[in-house]
Amino acid sequence: MDDEIKKCESCGMPMIKASEFGGRRVGNRYCAHCTYPSGELMARHLVFDNMVKYYMKMKRLDRAESEKYVNEYMARMPAWQ
């Protein structure tokens, strides 16, 4: 049994339950937040915008700080290299 927790190759989110995987397909490399309902990866600008909003809300960063952080973070993610 594979006990390693899978992480989204787009945003890094841990994926454990089927509902967390894109398209509810366990084994999808991308999470439900970075994909369309079909499980296909969204365009980078859409993922970027969602992540910026997340960091503004959860980390209480202003928009410029959040955009800078997300750009640097996404540059390290396999989906965006």
C-alpha positions as CSV (number, residue, x, y, z in Angstrom):
1,M,0.0,0.0,0.0
2,D,1.3,3.5,-0.9
3,D,1.1,5.6,2.3
4,E,2.7,8.6,0.7
5,I,0.4,11.6,0.7
6,K,0.0,13.0,-2.9
7,K,0.4,16.7,-3.4
8,C,-1.0,18.7,-6.2
9,E,1.7,19.5,-8.8
10,S,0.1,22.9,-9.5
11,C,-0.4,24.3,-5.9
12,G,1.1,21.8,-3.5
13,M,-2.2,21.0,-1.7
14,P,-2.2,17.6,0.0
15,M,-4.7,15.2,-1.6
16,I,-6.0,12.3,0.5
17,K,-9.7,11.9,-0.2
18,A,-11.1,11.3,-3.7
19,S,-12.9,14.6,-3.5
20,E,-9.6,16.4,-3.2
21,F,-8.3,15.1,-6.5
22,G,-9.2,16.8,-9.8
23,G,-12.2,15.2,-11.4
24,R,-12.5,13.0,-8.2
25,R,-9.9,10.7,-9.9
26,V,-7.5,9.4,-7.3
27,G,-4.1,9.5,-9.1
28,N,-4.8,12.8,-10.8
29,R,-1.7,15.0,-10.4
30,Y,-3.8,18.0,-9.8
31,C,-6.3,18.9,-7.0
32,A,-9.9,19.8,-7.3
33,H,-9.1,23.5,-6.8
34,C,-6.7,23.6,-9.8
35,T,-8.9,21.7,-12.2
36,Y,-12.1,21.9,-14.0
37,P,-14.8,19.3,-12.9
38,S,-13.5,17.1,-15.7
39,G,-10.1,16.9,-13.9
40,E,-8.2,18.9,-16.5
41,L,-5.8,21.5,-15.3
42,M,-7.0,25.1,-15.5
43,A,-5.0,27.8,-17.2
44,R,-2.2,29.2,-15.2
45,H,-3.8,32.6,-14.8
46,L,-6.9,31.1,-13.3
47,V,-4.9,29.0,-10.8
48,F,-2.8,32.1,-10.1
49,D,-5.8,34.3,-9.4
50,N,-7.4,31.6,-7.1
51,M,-4.1,31.3,-5.1
52,V,-3.7,35.0,-4.8
53,K,-7.2,35.3,-3.4
54,Y,-6.5,32.4,-1.0
55,Y,-3.3,34.0,0.3
56,M,-4.9,37.4,0.7
57,K,-7.7,35.9,2.8
58,M,-5.8,33.2,4.8
59,K,-2.4,34.9,5.2
60,R,-3.8,38.4,5.2
61,L,-1.4,39.6,2.6
62,D,-2.2,42.6,0.4
63,R,-2.6,41.9,-3.3
64,A,0.9,42.9,-4.3
65,E,2.5,40.7,-1.6
66,S,0.2,37.9,-2.5
67,E,1.0,38.1,-6.2
68,K,4.7,38.2,-5.6
69,Y,4.5,35.2,-3.2
70,V,2.3,33.1,-5.6
71,N,4.5,33.9,-8.6
72,E,7.6,32.7,-6.8
73,Y,5.8,29.6,-5.4
74,M,4.2,28.6,-8.7
75,A,7.6,28.8,-10.4
76,R,8.8,25.9,-8.3
77,M,5.7,23.7,-9.0
78,P,6.1,20.9,-11.6
79,A,2.9,22.0,-13.5
80,W,4.3,25.5,-14.2
81,Q,8.0,24.8,-15.0
